């Protein structure tokens, strides 16, 4: 399961989702760490903060800043189980499968790649 162009078109039309961008510090962090490390961080965050059926502090578990993945999660509506249900049709209240977790990491990865390749 890979994120489609239709998802990214819908995200770009959202005034809330489209306001998220990487700052200079987050961009440098991505350059310094590289995509494999960033994807590993994303997978870890998803496993710990989103994968449980009832994540602690759901709806508030993803900071708005502090790591490029957190910013990407808000930009891609992969920040909480409510957003996953609304935007990605991944139901709340059920533990995320490995395939769903890989899909979420792929969504985050795609957004980060697009964001890093935008002219500054």
N, C-alpha and C positions, 0 to 999 in steps of 0.2 A: 504494500500500500504506500503510494507516494503522494505527496501534496500536489494538487493540481493547480493549473493556472487560474481556474475559476475561483478557488479559495483566495489566492493572492489578489485577484481583481476585486473581490468583495472586501477584503481587508483594506485595500487602498481607498475604497469608497467610504469607509468608516472614518468619521472625523476624529473619534477617540483613538482608534488603532493606528491611523496614519500619522499621528503626531509624535510617535516614538521614533527616535533616531539615536545612533551611537554618537557619543561625544568623542573628543580627541583621545581622552584617557582610555575609553573602552576600545576604540579602534586600535590604539597602540597595543593594548592587552591582547587583542586578537592576532595582530602581527607577531607579537613576541611569543605567544603560546602555540599558535598554529591550529589548523582546523581539527586535527585528531584530538588534541588536548581539550579544545573547546567542546567538541562533541562528547568527549568523555565527561566533562563537567555537566553538560546538559543531561546526559543519561543518568548521572548520579542524582541531580536535582529532581528529575522526573520520578525516578525510582523512590526517592525518599519523601518528596513533597506532594506528588500527584497520584502515584500508583495505588496507594491504599484505597479501599472502598470508601472509607470515611477519613480523609486526611485531617490531621489536626489543623485548626484555624482555617478551614477551607474558605476561600474567598479573600484571605488575607495572608496566605503563606508565601506569596512571591513578592519580594521587595520591588520597588519601582526603580531602583538604581543599585549600583555596587558591583555588578557583573554584567558583561554583555548578554549573557543568556537570560538574565532577569528582564532586561529591556526587550529582548526578542520575544520572550514569553508574553509580555503585554501586547506587543505589536502584532503577534500572531494568534492571540486568544488561546494560548496554551498555559495560562497562568493559574487557573483553578478548574475544578470539576464542572462548575456552572458554565464557564466559557467553553470548555471542551464539549459539553452537551449541546450548547447553542450553535457554536460555529463549526464543530467537527463531527457532530452526531455520535459522540462517544458518551454513552450513558453514565450518569453519576450513580454512586451507590454500589458499584461493582469494581473489584480490583482490576486494574489495567493489565491486559495481556502483554507478553513480550512484543508481539507484533504492533500493538497500539503504542507502546512506549517507543519502539523504533520509528514509527510514523511521526510521533511528536518531535523526536530528535531531528528527523528529516525536515519537518516544517521549520523548526528553529534554525537548522543549518542553512536551508535555502534563504531564509530572511537575512541571516547574517552575511551570506555570500553576496546577495543583492545589495545590502547596505554597504558592505566594504568596497564594492565595485562602483558605487555612485561617485561621480566627480565631486570633488570638494572645492 
